[in-house]
């Protein structure tokens, strides 16, 4: 099965600074985020599903934005929430 969301997703610069970690976690006084992701629709930076608050999954559930990519150094993989496919 081919995921059109992954094929159509381009690059997106992060919308917010993330040097100190997940912006939502930091704003809430938490520092236990694990990895960062960026939404390829709007540029929101948020923590991954291995993090306690799973902000990127929450963002997808709230907005329906389908594709995110890893912001970890040396990683460029993408994930489509709608089709549950790695790209």
C-alpha positions, 0 to 999 in steps of 0.5 A: 500500500502506498501512502499518499500523505508521505509522498506529498509531504515536503520539508517543513522548518520547525515553527518554534525553538526547541533547543531546550526540548519539547516546547509543551513539556518545557512550558509545563515544567517537565524535562522527561521528554525522549525524542522530538518530532516536527509536524510536516503540515504546520511545523509544530515541534513536539515529543514522541510516543516514548515520552510520557505526554506524547505531544505529537500524537496529541497534536495529530488527534487534535488537528488531523495533520497526518505526517511528522518526521524525526528531529533527531540528529542523523534521522530523516524518517517520517511517520504517517499517523493516518496510514500507520506507515513509515517513510 
